[in-house]
């Protein structure tokens, strides 16, 4: 009876084909019982593993169900979406060409898309772009498609398509070399546990750059580049003010006696940080060079004055 029910679904095709069973019996009416393997346009072998064989084209006007009607099954429908249901009946592959506004492939279940383990994926095709969309997982059941897109689009005025990976959620991250949960909730958009190589400029528009540290505040200053460790370079260029004011006519050069008293009291030159201060707070490279130049220029003035005194003493001899 099951075979007769199955054959009744294909009555349009059978009308013009010979229906034969493995015993060679044929039927012009579906009321004649057949047994064993069934063939249309072919006499099946009794040893064949195929219970049903067709020799020729077939036409179906409605749904073909392969598998259990209430379990794992594949539906081919001429009047609606084509679907493949997994054994749990909670995962669906939709091969419709117009799923949720356009696309070719969808993996979704609208009734369980806020449940654990369900991923919403669909592909879009419009006149000027190709998109592979991955929807955001939403526990509140909201439909938030397009959280991640692999996209190639040709926008107005462009001669070449823009192609790339687009991540739209505020918690988006790309993790290389580990699980996506690695270093989560720390605000990182890119985590790479391998070496990185850049063959062009690296531009940091906002924020700071840290090497070996994520601390950028020192006292009242915030530093755009912070390095924990040694820095090696062929040259370092610093923009700062300079100490040529020492040579201006109104500059008050401290008397050497005053310099001596300050050294005896403090153990370092005036306006130069002490060793203890440097160990705690470090030095500003540009500012320190300016201070050292100031002392060199003051020493130069002292030497010039001493030379003049020596020449006067020589003249008196």
Protein Blocks (a to p, Z undefined) as FASTA:
>chain_A
ZZmmmmmmmmmmmmmcccddfkopacfbfkbccehjddehiacdfkbcbfbdcedddddf
bdcdedjfklccddddfkbccddddfkopaccdfbfbgghiajbdcddfklmmbghiacd
dddddfkbccdddddddfklpacehkbccdddddehiabdcdddddfbfkbccdehiafk
gophnopabdcfbdcddfbdcddfbdcddehiacfbehjbccfbdcedddddfbdcdddd
dfklmmpmklccddfklmmmmmmmnopaehiacfklmmmnopafklmmmmmmmmmmmmmm
mmmmmmmmmmmmmmmZZ
